[in-house]
Structure formats: structure tokens, C-alpha cells
Amino acid sequence: MASKSTPPKNAVLIFATIADTTWRMFTPVLSLLIGGILLDKRLETGALFSILGVCLGFIIAILLVRQQYNKVLKEETNAK
């Protein structure tokens, strides 16, 4: 039985998975959005590169989350 000072193993695993998924979703989208905004200001292109950055960031986020999902699925399959 786990002591009261340490959280249960499952809770830590769930928190780690949520944190890992969060950075995979937001980092590509936000970084490419900021890059797009800066490029739009420099080249005076309206919102062209901002929109492209968000779309590309969204695609990268999907690929990263899918990669994480496949890794977790593989680990669960190997554990059985």
C-alpha cells in the first residue's frame, strides 16, 4: 500500500500522460503561429503565414499525439 505522502502510481502516470499530450498539442501550434505573425509583420502579408503556421502546427500536433498514442498502445500490448 502506498504511503500518504506519495501519490498513487496510476495518478502520476495519468498526470505525466496529460502533460506529455499537452505539450505535443500546443507547442507546434503556438510556435508556428508566433513565427507566422512575425513573418507576416516583416513581409506585410496580412495573415497568410499566421494561418499557414496554425495549419502546419495542427498537422504536426496530430502526428505527435498519434505517435504518443501508438507508443502507449505498444507498451500496453507488450505488458500483457
Order of alpha helices (4+ residues) and beta strands (2+ residues): alpha-alpha
